[in-house]
């Protein structure tokens, strides 16, 4: 199944794109989707998305289809074909 | 508001006439603005522009916090800083500009940035708080003080051509620590910015303050506006409270304002 990912702000710069699409096995969860996408991405993108323990960084705000998903739920949030993952990094420019 | 409403002078009616034409504002709304006090933390591209619009709108008292001296690299976006004030305190430049714009506004200044040491006292001086600091430490200190004193907090920030805005109502909405439970490890103090981008989110933050004080419209509470000016996408996204939030979990609806 195909799932879209949208990166904003610093993540867009690090990912080198604002939009990506990944092909996943059916019933994949959110954490697995991001692990798959970043498996071929830069270390910097992985470091911005994941902790050293392999969980999602809590300071990255994650939405699926514009609904928030807590970082600790990423490994149980099952995705569906056509879902759109939105990743908002922390910004504090004033 | 903690201050009682007072009549407008003829000069004030003349100055604010066009905004008093806004439906549901009128003279009473202007009196509310005159009676209100607002803290703005940092007066950079975002906070300085928020303060400028609030002074223009006739907020009664502005409490302003910003350390350091004016540098050349401030001047592409920090509209309260002027070339003739290079090397001199930013807070003085800001106060001078705001008084030139509207001498009716009472301005209290501190030449310090917001910190855990001064946040409670500064928040205690005002009705509404605007957070526009470039460092999360300062934002978290502001959040803790605003939630602790049950004061509404307008959170506004930008990076590159992206910006975000939300209004925190203690007891009702997520607070900053709900949104960012950990201190973001990757944020750097220096960031790409055009003044037009910081000014855009600042103008919206000023509108949020005006809405909170006058009661018009609905503040963006419990939602986050994310703006991407590269694509002109404006998204209003729901955000959720954390039941385990160390800052706001114990604050309930009835305690708010």
Interface residues (C-beta under 8 A of the other chain):
Chain A: X8 X9 X10 X13 X18 X47 X48 X57 X58 X59 X61 X63 X66 X67 X68 X70 X86 X88 X89 X90 X91 X92 X93 X94
Chain B: X42 X44 X45 X46 X47 X131 X132 X133 X134 X135 X136 X139 X156 X157 X158 X159 X160 X162 X163 X164 X179 X180 X181 X182 X183 X184 X185 X186 X187 X191 X193 X198 X224 X226 X228 X230 X231 X235 X237 X238 X239 X240 X242
